[in-house]
Amino acid sequence: MTSAAGWSAGYVTDTTYLRGYYAEQSPVQLALAALLMGVQTDLPGPRDEVSFLELGCGQGFGALVLAAANPGWRITAVDFNPAHIAGARRTAAELGLDNVRFLEADLATLPEDPLVAEIPAADVASLHGVWSWVSPEVRAGIVRLLHARVRPGGLVHISYNALPGWQSALLLQRLVHEAGRRLAHGSIEQARAGFDLVRELMAAEAQGLTKSARAMEIVERLEKATPDYMAHEYMNECWSPCWHADVATDLASAKLDYVGSARLLANFNELKLSEAQRAIVNRFADPLMRELVVDACNQPTLRHDIYVRGTRRLSTGARDAALESVTLVLPIPPEEMVYAVTVPAGRASLNEGYYRPIVERLAEGPCSVGELLALPALEGHARNPAEVVGMLVGSGQALVLARPGAPMNNVSRHLNAMTGRRYLNVETLSGPSAMACPALAGGLPTALGHLYIAERFAAAGGIDATGIDTEAWARQFAPPDTPPGEIEALAKQMAEELRRRGKLWRWLGIV
Ligand SMILES: C[S@@+](CC[C@H](N)C(=O)[O-])C[C@H]1O[C@@H](n2cnc3c(N)ncnc32)[C@H](O)[C@@H]1O
């Protein structure tokens, strides 16, 4: 449901959007992806003052995490929903954060508003979950804003629902939207009513739905989707999935060139395409045509594109030297390392003989890519930092340590504790969240329950995990009438997480 006052231009405003942290928006991740693609960009250094602009920031959680983890950065986050901005400003004030500014503004008109002059020129701008959900007027405003506020050499991240990935589920989306509007009041109820009808139609074997694998998959996964997500995903009037070439053409008028994907593995055609598919892609030099063929083969439903204002190409040597200076940290115990990762073309295996010594070294502590490649066990192997960084970071089995050795700061601690206190209960234990972390120059994607465990661990002085009584923690955490068996299970779960995460948290300075 849209605003009665008519300021929403068809966008859902009767319910706030979920609070999420998305690693694809992190300047470190974006710069790393650009570097992998051979585009000159500066990975934010420990003392760099990055200016980050987020458009359509929702409740502002990502902006708050970046601001807390990077006191030297300037963060500007824009949204037109006053409920989002009021909540985000309140949290920033409670934390005493003075490097983040939340602006209540409509992206359709902000470029012509005097307020625009107060937005610092952005090194990195990001819009996640906005572009394909808003009207053509708002998209045009976004392009003018990026043109006005992204500095030469700056990066832009934009995610959007993509074609042809959504093609076979267009009917499902339309049915949910149209039926919802007629059957219920309020966008959450409308999305629910729309999906009830879709299920009924599926049971009645409506072929437009049952013959679409994508539609069937959406309905199968419905239970995992939150009501606010469903409302914002299906009840906006202007939702319209996009072709990559159209987005790239629109952004070209802001002098932005396509670089690649913020999802690192998506940048390796060898992992995305079969040999026959690659042969077809390679017949074309035009990047738009190449992406069209790739999308025809992979059909992503959400793209995470990166653009740069002015492409400067790096030689392979210069790119590799920059990648060798990157420090990696292992987020999982070495025995959990997966050497066969799922990629769009199927399964890709990490050569165990090559990667095992790397993982064993990382299990001892953070290490630069250059040092990893110099391990005696790798002697005789080709030195390929792009593959090591792409595979390990892209599969989520290594993180980039932007500030090796940087301690936690109070504001990050405070934000993490506040997030745990506000949103954690027995039901949300495994719900997604993130911890602000200066060593990562961003957030550590984390289950909400881990925030509690990390806080307890830190409060216990970060002592060795064996000396910790997780049963006492479980008793403190669980409601008073929780049966002893459930307390015991919770305590075991906490002890297990501590075993898995304790080392990482120490390396990151979290405990
Ligand atoms: C799907 S939400 C994504 C929020 C956030 N980026 C995230 O991923 O959590 C889209 C956001 O865009 C905002 N939005 C929609 N139209 C807008 C407009 N014309 N001007 C500013 N913000 C707008 C909405 O209020 C909403 O917070």
The ligand as a MOL file (V3000), in Angstrom:
LIG
                    3D

  0  0  0     0  0            999 V3000
M  V30 BEGIN CTAB
M  V30 COUNTS 27 29 0 0 0
M  V30 BEGIN ATOM
M  V30 1 C 13.8160 -2.5850 -0.7470 0
M  V30 2 S 14.2710 -1.2210 0.2060 0 CHG=1
M  V30 3 C 16.0210 -1.4420 0.3480 0
M  V30 4 C 16.5770 -0.7650 1.5580 0
M  V30 5 C 18.0560 -1.0010 1.7970 0
M  V30 6 N 18.8580 -0.5460 0.7010 0
M  V30 7 C 18.2840 -2.4730 2.0590 0
M  V30 8 O 18.7140 -3.1830 1.1780 0
M  V30 9 O 18.0070 -2.8990 3.1860 0 CHG=-1
M  V30 10 C 14.1730 0.1960 -0.8850 0
M  V30 11 C 14.2960 1.5110 -0.1560 0
M  V30 12 O 14.2100 2.5880 -1.1010 0
M  V30 13 C 13.4720 3.6430 -0.5090 0
M  V30 14 N 12.8920 4.4710 -1.5860 0
M  V30 15 C 11.9460 4.1140 -2.4770 0
M  V30 16 N 11.6470 5.1340 -3.2940 0
M  V30 17 C 12.4300 6.1810 -2.9120 0
M  V30 18 C 12.5710 7.5130 -3.3590 0
M  V30 19 N 11.8460 7.9850 -4.3550 0
M  V30 20 N 13.4760 8.3020 -2.7480 0
M  V30 21 C 14.2120 7.8250 -1.6940 0
M  V30 22 N 14.1100 6.5760 -1.2160 0
M  V30 23 C 13.2250 5.7520 -1.8310 0
M  V30 24 C 12.4330 2.9270 0.3280 0
M  V30 25 O 11.8920 3.7270 1.3540 0
M  V30 26 C 13.2080 1.7370 0.8650 0
M  V30 27 O 13.8030 2.0310 2.0890 0
M  V30 END ATOM
M  V30 BEGIN BOND
M  V30 1 1 1 2
M  V30 2 1 2 3
M  V30 3 1 2 10
M  V30 4 1 3 4
M  V30 5 1 4 5
M  V30 6 1 5 6
M  V30 7 1 5 7
M  V30 8 2 7 8
M  V30 9 1 7 9
M  V30 10 1 10 11
M  V30 11 1 11 12
M  V30 12 1 11 26
M  V30 13 1 12 13
M  V30 14 1 13 14
M  V30 15 1 13 24
M  V30 16 1 14 15
M  V30 17 1 14 23
M  V30 18 2 15 16
M  V30 19 1 16 17
M  V30 20 1 17 18
M  V30 21 2 17 23
M  V30 22 1 18 19
M  V30 23 2 18 20
M  V30 24 1 20 21
M  V30 25 2 21 22
M  V30 26 1 22 23
M  V30 27 1 24 25
M  V30 28 1 24 26
M  V30 29 1 26 27
M  V30 END BOND
M  V30 END CTAB
M  END
